[in-house]
Amino acid sequence: LLYTTSSGVRRIRVHTLCLPITTSPLLLYQSVDVRTTWNLLVKMAIDRLLQTSLESARSFLMDALVHVLQNFLNFLTQDQRSANQLLLPDSLLTLPVVINALLKNPTLRNDADT
């Protein structure tokens, strides 16, 4: 809503509403768009690179991937976790590969990295 105050200042009033999108976090993980997630992570890593350091950007990407995987594992049952394999929904299967490829990209590598 765009309005003008009594003193002549133009303001935007934003109304937000919290709506539940799912009752199961597992369904949320199954509907993740990897390209969108990757795009967001790349932009955040580049921002870190410009503001702090290369190592900070690289560690951010690794930490983000670990955080996603740990949170997903928190929603699995004990039986599902006991299988000694990496369980990911189909929508997130390529995320570790994409993050690894990004870390090997010349933009985010030191010359000392081989």
Order of alpha helices (4+ residues) and beta strands (2+ residues): beta-beta-alpha-alpha-alpha-alpha-alpha
